[in-house]
Amino acid sequence: MLTVADLTSWFPYSVGVGLVLAMVAANLSAYFVTSAAVVPLVVRAIVAPLQPVHASAAWTVIRRRWRPFALATVVVVTATLLGSLFLIVPGLLFAFAHALYAPVVVMEELSVLAALRRARELARRTPTTVLIISALQFALPVLVLFASFDVDLTFKLDEHWQPKEFGFGFATSGTLVWYQLLNIVVTPLTGTMTALLYLKTCHAGGESVQDAAERLAGVDVPRSRWQRFS
């Protein structure tokens, strides 16, 4: 068992909080990168289902948009973490409102601020669906994380009801680490869910799948005569 934080010693406590925030930021960043990479593949598979899909096409799009994507990711992750420090709710609301920022930045030639506004606009079209899908996307990786570690939390108050001790730690083993392999399934699944959610919100505003395909920068998406998208 490794004790990460204890309120009686401020330095270990600060280090522990920093480690937890770093882990959350790393997981969120990996999730956003995966979501951005999967969207072009899903759009291409829908528009041209008989054409082979190559991962290199997705990374071509991301490389062309890596600067605004990296900046938008820093903004979203930082705002989510800072908002979570205030009773968690503001951070969750910000994350849900910008759940579609990754596909927007990759698929559409917009600046960072314009992409964030566009993400909020898409989320408002089907808020219930966005809320449910976003909750699932965040819950699945968290469940895998909790399955991989044994978490120990300690919180004590003194006789004046003031915080006396607060600590948390985690332990793992060779058996529990195998649960991390679930990310091989969970990560592509959450990315595909984000891609389909992006297309659904676009369709809710009268935009077709072909419109989304035409916004793919640097990727040649062939048209099929027999396909019609409304």
Summary of the structure (lengths in Angstrom):
residues: 230
radius of gyration: 20.6
end to end distance: 56.8
largest distance: 76.4
contacts: 681
relative contact order: 0.17
helix: 68%
strand: 10%
